[in-house]
Amino acid sequence: VELVESGGGLVQGGGSLRLSCLASGMITSDFSSKTVNWYRQAPGKQRESVASITSGRVSNYADAVKGRFTISRDNSKKRVYLQMNSLNPEDTGVYYCNLYRQGSDLWGQGTQVTVSS
């Protein structure tokens, strides 16, 4: 089982990106029962929580992204998405997908998001 992020890239300030996280190798029922999280890590800073979505599709957001980012999931595709709008340079960083499974945290390899001013 592995998490695979995609969708990052270079975008101008004010632009949008949609990140995707695929839970490769997980069976659908297992994935659908999990809370999935998005984190990010800016250069020289600690990794921080961005958004999460529960199995019941309850979402939570960091204050810095509320109103701009939307997390969603498609259990049939074993994917979680992060729609990011009104991006600004402070959103630059590596974005990671995460979930807790069988007693341990599972992380993807990350996808780079760079927002130019």
C-alpha positions in Angstrom: 0.0 0.0 0.0 1.3 3.4 -0.9 0.0 7.0 -1.2 0.8 8.8 -4.4 0.3 12.5 -4.7 0.0 14.4 -8.0 -1.1 17.7 -9.4 1.5 20.1 -8.1 3.2 22.6 -10.2 4.1 26.3 -10.7 1.3 28.8 -10.6 1.0 32.5 -10.4 -0.5 34.2 -7.4 -4.3 34.1 -7.5 -4.3 30.9 -9.5 -5.6 27.4 -8.7 -4.3 23.9 -8.5 -6.0 20.6 -7.7 -4.0 18.0 -5.9 -4.8 14.3 -5.9 -3.8 11.5 -3.5 -4.2 7.9 -4.6 -4.2 5.1 -2.1 -2.6 2.5 -4.3 -3.0 -1.0 -3.2 -5.7 -0.4 -0.6 -9.0 -2.1 -0.8 -11.9 0.3 -1.1 -13.6 -0.6 2.1 -10.4 0.0 4.0 -9.7 3.4 2.4 -13.3 4.6 2.9 -13.0 4.0 6.6 -10.0 6.2 7.0 -9.5 9.9 7.8 -7.2 11.3 5.2 -5.0 14.4 5.8 -3.1 16.9 3.7 0.1 18.4 5.1 2.6 20.8 3.6 6.1 21.7 4.3 7.6 25.0 3.2 11.4 25.5 2.8 13.0 25.8 6.3 9.7 25.2 8.1 8.1 22.3 9.9 5.4 20.2 8.3 2.0 21.6 9.0 -1.6 20.3 8.7 -3.6 21.8 5.9 -6.9 19.9 5.7 -8.5 16.6 6.7 -11.5 14.6 5.7 -13.1 11.8 7.8 -14.8 8.7 6.6 -18.1 10.6 7.1 -16.8 13.4 4.9 -16.4 15.8 7.7 -13.7 18.2 6.7 -11.4 20.5 8.7 -9.0 23.2 7.6 -6.1 25.2 8.9 -7.0 28.8 9.4 -4.5 29.9 6.8 -6.5 28.0 4.0 -10.1 28.3 5.1 -12.3 29.6 2.4 -9.6 29.0 -0.3 -9.0 25.2 -0.1 -11.5 22.4 -0.4 -10.8 18.8 0.5 -13.0 16.0 -1.0 -12.8 12.3 -1.6 -14.0 9.7 -4.1 -13.9 6.3 -2.3 -14.6 4.4 -5.5 -11.4 5.7 -6.9 -9.5 5.6 -3.6 -8.6 9.2 -4.0 -8.7 12.4 -2.0 -8.5 15.8 -3.6 -7.3 19.2 -2.5 -8.7 22.0 -4.6 -6.6 25.1 -3.9 -7.9 28.5 -5.1 -6.6 32.0 -4.6 -3.1 30.7 -4.1 -0.4 33.0 -2.7 3.4 32.6 -2.3 2.9 31.6 1.3 1.2 28.4 0.0 4.5 27.3 -1.6 5.8 24.0 -0.3 5.7 20.2 -0.7 2.2 18.8 -0.1 1.9 15.4 1.4 -1.0 13.0 1.8 -1.3 11.0 5.0 -3.5 8.4 6.7 -3.2 6.2 9.7 -3.4 2.5 9.0 -2.5 -0.7 10.9 -0.8 1.1 13.7 1.3 3.4 11.7 1.3 6.7 9.7 1.4 6.3 5.9 2.9 9.2 3.9 3.2 9.8 0.2 6.3 11.1 -1.5 4.8 14.6 -1.8 4.1 17.0 -4.7 5.7 20.4 -5.1 3.6 23.5 -5.2 5.2 26.8 -6.1 3.3 30.0 -6.2 5.0 33.0 -7.8 4.2 36.6 -6.9 
